[in-house]
Amino acid sequence: QVQLVESGGGLVQAGGSLRLACTASGSIFSIYPMNWFRQPPGKQRELVADITTAGRPDYADSVKGRFTISRDNAKMTGYLQMNNLKPEDSAVYYCNLGGCIWGQGTQVTVSS
């Protein structure tokens, strides 16, 4: 069974940067699109960015120009580079593979 392990969350000041990583335990990583979701406190989980197997990205309007999603299929790892972070970006961030496999989540907190 494939598992996803996330890393890279933490506390950062507004305007700062973080890079999240999501590593898969199985070799199926390369054949599925990958997504990053986030869930702010008391709110629903929302899609932040997604990337196709060929590497084509797409972003929520709220993060366009600030976040970059990427993937390294050889390392079975996906990334979310987050720049110019804002307090409203604070949330638990989850990676998702193929719409059905979820990571455990990593907390991102942006202080003002």
C-alpha positions in Angstrom: 0.0 0.0 0.0 1.4 3.4 -1.0 1.9 5.9 1.7 2.7 9.6 1.5 5.0 11.3 4.0 5.0 15.1 4.1 7.7 17.4 5.5 8.7 21.0 5.5 5.9 22.8 7.4 6.6 25.2 10.2 6.3 28.7 11.5 7.3 31.6 9.3 6.8 35.3 9.3 4.6 37.0 6.6 6.6 37.5 3.5 8.7 34.4 4.1 9.0 31.1 2.3 8.6 27.4 3.0 9.0 24.4 0.8 6.8 21.4 1.4 7.8 17.9 0.2 5.7 14.8 -0.2 7.4 11.4 -0.7 5.6 8.3 -1.8 6.6 4.8 -0.6 5.6 3.1 -3.7 6.6 3.2 -7.4 3.1 4.2 -8.6 3.9 7.9 -7.9 4.8 8.7 -11.5 1.5 7.4 -13.0 -0.8 9.7 -11.0 -1.5 13.4 -10.8 -0.5 15.0 -7.6 -2.4 17.6 -5.6 -1.8 19.8 -2.6 -4.8 20.7 -0.4 -5.0 22.9 2.7 -7.4 23.1 5.6 -7.4 26.3 7.7 -8.8 26.0 11.2 -12.6 25.7 11.2 -12.8 25.7 7.4 -13.2 23.1 4.6 -10.3 21.5 2.9 -9.5 23.3 -0.4 -7.4 22.6 -3.4 -4.2 24.7 -3.6 -2.4 23.3 -6.6 -2.2 20.2 -8.8 0.2 18.8 -11.3 -0.3 16.3 -14.0 1.9 13.3 -14.6 3.6 15.3 -17.4 4.3 18.1 -15.1 1.6 20.6 -16.1 0.7 22.7 -13.1 -2.5 24.5 -12.1 -3.2 26.8 -9.1 -5.9 28.3 -7.0 -6.3 32.0 -7.7 -5.4 32.7 -4.1 -1.8 31.4 -4.6 -1.1 32.1 -8.2 2.3 33.9 -8.6 3.4 32.9 -5.1 3.3 29.1 -5.0 5.0 26.6 -7.3 4.1 22.9 -7.5 6.6 20.5 -9.0 7.4 16.8 -9.0 10.4 14.5 -9.3 9.2 11.2 -10.4 12.6 9.5 -10.1 12.6 10.5 -6.4 8.9 9.8 -6.0 8.5 13.2 -4.4 6.4 16.2 -5.0 7.0 19.7 -3.8 5.2 22.9 -3.0 7.3 26.0 -2.9 5.5 28.8 -1.1 6.8 32.3 -1.3 5.5 35.6 0.0 3.5 33.8 2.6 0.5 35.5 4.2 -1.2 34.9 7.5 -4.3 33.6 5.5 -2.0 30.8 4.2 -1.9 29.3 7.6 -3.4 25.8 7.5 -2.7 22.1 7.6 -1.3 21.2 4.1 -2.0 17.8 2.7 -0.6 16.1 -0.4 -2.8 13.8 -2.4 -2.0 11.3 -5.1 -4.5 10.4 -7.7 -7.4 11.7 -5.8 -7.4 8.9 -3.3 -4.2 8.6 -1.3 -3.5 11.2 1.3 -0.6 12.3 3.4 -0.8 12.9 7.1 -0.7 16.7 6.8 1.9 19.2 7.8 1.1 22.5 9.7 2.0 25.8 8.2 1.7 28.9 10.4 2.4 32.4 9.1 2.7 35.1 11.6 1.9 38.7 10.9 
